[in-house]
Amino acid sequence: MTSPGVAILFGGLIAWSIYRRARRNIGRQPLRPRRAVISIIVLTLVSAVLAGTSLQNSRLLLGIGGGELLGVLLGFIGLRLTRFESTDDGHFYTPNAHIGVVLSILFIGRLGYRFWAVRDAVAAPDGPPPFQSPLTCFIFGLTAGYYIVYQAGLFRHSRDKNIPVQKSFESGGSSLESPRDRP
């Protein structure tokens, strides 16, 4: 395959992953405990491997640790801003779109920038290693910390049996009323 073909394929893959990530951060989603557990395990393992490979460079380790600490705080904020509901169709949640979309854009944008910035430098024998940026490690830690806490909260909430069941809006049979319906 030619070089422009690889670039187009890689660009299409990135665009598709951005679309999938944004779609998961916007609108009502079904609670899927298995997906939450898999996400927690994968993100924890990748974080541990990245932290383990960064032990010799304190700046990288500080980037990962600081990002994860801030990401954990954002995860708790995201859970507080998430709306949970249970209907006859199952358990659902509506995430705060702003936090998830901003984190996804930051992470994907930073990775894209790093790949672009080091594309020629990697081939050079004295070029910088591709994943040795404290800012990249910080943004990864921020994203991983957020999603680990957020997915743990979703998993915990999926096990909660005391979620009140919302009735769907039906004419005359709903306790939901529009502000226009009030006297």
BAZA-395109 format. One record per residue: x, z, y of N, C-alpha, C in turn; residue in one letter. Coordinates in steps of 0.2 Angstrom, whole numbers, plus 5000, padded with zeros to 4 digits. Example, Ala and Ser with C-alpha at 12.3 -4.5 7.8 and 13.67 -1.06 7.14 Angstrom:
REM BAZA-395109
506650394972506250394978506650394984a 506450354989506850364995506450395000s 
REM end
This chain:
REM BAZA-395109
500450004994500050005000500450005006m 500249965011500649965017500650025021t 501050035026501050095030500450105034s 500150045038499550055041498950075036p 498950055030498450065026498450145024g 499050165023499050245022498850285028v 499050255034498750295040498050295040a 497750235039496950225039496650275034i 496950275028496650315023496750385024l 497350405027497450475029496950495035f 496850455040496450465045495750475043g 495450425038494850435036494750495032g 495250525028495150585025495150645029l 495450645035495450695040494750695043i 494550635045493850635048493350655044a 493350645037492850665033492850745032w 493450765032493550845031493350875037s 493450845043493150875049492450875049i 492150825047491350815047491050875042y 491450875036491150925031491250995034r 491751015037491851075040491351095046r 491251045050490851055055490051065053a 489951025048489251025045489151095042r 489651125039489551195036489551255041r 489751235048489751285053489051275057n 488651225056488051215060487451215056i 486951255058486351255055486251305049g 485651305047485551355041485851325035r 486151375031486551365025486251405020q 486251385013486051425008486651475006p 486451535005486951585003487251564996l 487851554995488151534988488651584987r 488551634983489051694981489651664978p 489551614973490151584970490651554975r 490351514979490751474984491151534988r 490851584990491151634994491751664990a 491651684984492151714980492751664979v 492651604978493151554977493551544984i 493151544990493451534996493951594997s 493751654996494151714997494751714993i 494651694986495251694982495751644984i 495551584986495951524988496351544994v 495951564999496251585006496751645005l 496551695001497051745000497651724997t 497651684992498251664988498651614993l 498351574997498751535001499051575007v 498751625009499051665014499551705012s 499551735005500051765002500651725001a 500551664999501151614998501451605004v 501051585009501351565016501751625019l 501451685018501851745021502451765016a 502451755010503051755006503551715007g 503451645009503951605011504151615018t 503851655022504051665029504451735030s 504551765024504851835025505551835028l 505951775028506551775031506551755038q 505951735041505951725048505351765051n 505551815055505151865057504651835062s 504851785066504351745070503751715066r 503851685061503351655057502951715054l 503251765052502851825049502451855054l 502651865060502251885066501651835067l 501851775067501251725068500751735063g 500851735057500351745052500051805052i 500351865053500051925053499651935060g 499851915065499451915071498851875071g 498951815068498351775067497851805063g 498051835057497551855052497251925055e 497651965059497352015062496751995067l 496851945071496351925076495851885072l 495951855067495451815063495051865059g 495251925057494851975054494352005059v 494552015066494152035071493651985072l 493851925073493351865074492851865068l 493051875062492651875056492051925057g 492251985059491752035060491252015065f 491551985071491051965076490651905074i 490951865070490551805067489951835063g 490051885059489551915054489051945058l 489151975064488652005068488251955071r 488551895073488151845076487751795071l 487851815065487551775060486851795058t 486351745058485651765056485551755049r 485351805045485151805038484451805037f 484151765032483451765031483351755024e 482851775021482651765014481951735014s 481851675011481151645010481051645003t 480451615002480251594995480751544992d 481151504996481551454993482251484992d 482351554994483051584993483351614999g 483951634998484251675004484651625008h 484651625015484951585019485351615025f 485851585028486151615034486251555039y 486251575045486351525050487051555054t 487551525053488151545056488251535064p 488651575067488751555074489151495074n 488851445077489251375077489851375081a 489851415087490451405091491051435088h 491051485085491651515082491951475076i 491551455072491751415066492051345068g 491651315073491851245075492551245079v 492651295084493251305087493851315083v 493751365078494251375073494451315069l 493951275067494151215063494451165067s 494251155073494651105078495351135079i 495451195081496051225082496551205076l 496351225070496751215064496851145062f 496351105062496451035061496850995066i 496751015072497150985078497851005078g 497951065076498651095076499051055070r 498751055064499051025058499150945060l 498650915063498750845065499350835070g 499450885075499950875079500650885076y 500650935071501250955068501550895064r 501050865060501250805056501450745061f 501150735066501350685071502050705074w 502150765076502750785079503350785074a 503250795068503850795063503850735059v 503450685060503450625055504150595055r 504550585060505150555060505750605059d 505650665061506150725060506250745053a 505750735049505850765042506250715038v 506250655040506750605037507450615039a 507550645044508250655047508550715043a 509150715041509450775037509450835041p 509550835048509650895052508950905056d 508450875054507750885057507450955055g 506950975059506651035058506151035052p 506151085048505651095043504951085045p 504451055042503851035044503351095046p 503451155042502951205043503351275045f 503751265050504151325053503951335060q 503351335062503151345068502751405069s 502951455073502551515073501751505076p 501751455080501051435082500551415077l 500851365072500551345067500351395062t 500851445061500651505056500151545059c 500151555066499651595069498951565069f 498951505070498251465069498051475062i 498451465057498251465050498051535049f 498351585051498151655050497551675053g 497451645059496751655062496251625058l 496251565056495751535052495651575045t 496251585042496151615035495851685036a 496051725041495751795042495051795043g 494851745048494151735049493751725043y 493951675039493551645034493551695028y 494051735027494151785022493551845023i 493651865029493151915031492451895031v 492351835034491651805034491351795027y 491751765023491551745016491351815012q 491851865013491651925010491051955013a 490851955019490251975022489651935019g 489751865018489251825015489051855008l 489651865004489551884997489151954997f 489451995001489052065001488352055003r 488152015008487552005010487051975004h 487351925001487051894995486851944990s 487151994989486952044984486452094987r 486352094993485852144996485152124994d 484852164991484152154988483552174993k 483752204999483352235004483252185010n 483352115009483252075014482552055015i 482252065020481452055021481351975020p 480851965017480651895016480251875022v 480451815025480051785030479551735028q 478951745031478451695029478551625033k 478451575030478451515033477851505038s 477951475044477451465049476851425046f 476351455046475651425044475151435049e 474751395050474251405055473751465053s 473751515057473351565056473551625051g 474051605047474351655042474951685043g 475251675050475851695051475851755056s 476351805055476451855060476851825066s 477151775066477551745071477051715076l 477151725082476751695087477251675093e 476951625096477351595101477251635108s 477751635112477551665119476951635122p 476751575121476151545124475551575121r 475551605115475051625112474851705114d 475351735117475151805120474751805126r 474251855126473851855132474151875138p 
REM end
